[in-house]
């Protein structure tokens, strides 16, 4: 099992708000776990010095569907 760090970023300042450390069997498994913890703010997933993925913030107000 490999250790990963998920950083939750403040949507306005861009600074790290908090982080969560966890283990997973693969990068794909770590990404799936991290997606389940999404709060709508930007996040970055790291394993050691490798950034695996960044999620951008979700809109505060859902945009209407366009046809």
URQUI-V868019 format. One record per pair of residues at least 6 apart in sequence whose C-alpha atoms are under 8 Angstrom apart, sorted by sequence separation. I is the first residue (numbers start at 0). GAP is how many residues later the second one is. D is the distance in Angstrom with one decimal. If there is no record, write none. Layout:
((I & GAP & D) (I & GAP & D))
This chain:
((8 & 6 & 5.5) (9 & 6 & 6.1) (23 & 6 & 5.4) (44 & 6 & 6.0) (45 & 6 & 5.6) (8 & 7 & 4.4) (9 & 7 & 5.5) (22 & 7 & 7.5) (43 & 7 & 7.1) (44 & 7 & 5.5) (45 & 7 & 7.5) (7 & 8 & 5.9) (8 & 8 & 5.1) (43 & 8 & 7.6) (44 & 8 & 5.3) (6 & 9 & 6.4) (7 & 9 & 5.6) (8 & 9 & 7.2) (43 & 9 & 5.8) (44 & 9 & 6.5) (6 & 10 & 7.5) (7 & 10 & 5.4) (43 & 10 & 4.4) (6 & 11 & 6.1) (7 & 11 & 5.7) (33 & 11 & 7.5) (42 & 11 & 5.6) (43 & 11 & 6.4) (6 & 12 & 4.3) (41 & 12 & 7.2) (42 & 12 & 5.1) (5 & 13 & 5.4) (6 & 13 & 6.6) (41 & 13 & 5.2) (42 & 13 & 6.8) (4 & 14 & 6.7) (5 & 14 & 5.2) (30 & 14 & 7.5) (40 & 14 & 7.9) (41 & 14 & 4.5) (42 & 14 & 7.9) (4 & 15 & 5.7) (5 & 15 & 6.3) (40 & 15 & 6.8) (41 & 15 & 4.5) (4 & 16 & 4.5) (40 & 16 & 4.3) (41 & 16 & 7.9) (3 & 17 & 5.7) (4 & 17 & 6.5) (39 & 17 & 5.4) (40 & 17 & 6.4) (2 & 18 & 7.1) (3 & 18 & 5.4) (39 & 18 & 5.0) (2 & 19 & 5.8) (3 & 19 & 5.9) (39 & 19 & 7.8) (2 & 20 & 4.5) (3 & 20 & 7.4) (1 & 21 & 5.4) (2 & 21 & 6.7) (0 & 22 & 5.9) (1 & 22 & 5.6) (30 & 22 & 7.6) (0 & 23 & 5.4) (1 & 23 & 6.2) (0 & 24 & 4.8) (1 & 24 & 7.2) (0 & 25 & 7.7) (26 & 25 & 7.6) (3 & 26 & 7.2) (5 & 28 & 6.9) (10 & 30 & 5.6) (9 & 31 & 6.6) (10 & 31 & 6.2) (8 & 32 & 6.4) (9 & 32 & 7.0) (7 & 33 & 6.9) (8 & 33 & 5.2) (7 & 34 & 6.3) (8 & 34 & 5.6) (7 & 35 & 4.6) (8 & 35 & 7.8) (6 & 36 & 5.4) (7 & 36 & 6.8) (5 & 37 & 6.8) (6 & 37 & 5.1) (5 & 38 & 5.7) (6 & 38 & 6.4) (5 & 39 & 4.5) (4 & 40 & 5.8) (5 & 40 & 6.4) (3 & 41 & 7.1) (4 & 41 & 5.2) (3 & 42 & 5.7) (4 & 42 & 6.3) (3 & 43 & 4.7) (2 & 44 & 6.5) (3 & 44 & 7.2) (1 & 45 & 7.9) (2 & 45 & 7.8) (10 & 46 & 6.5))
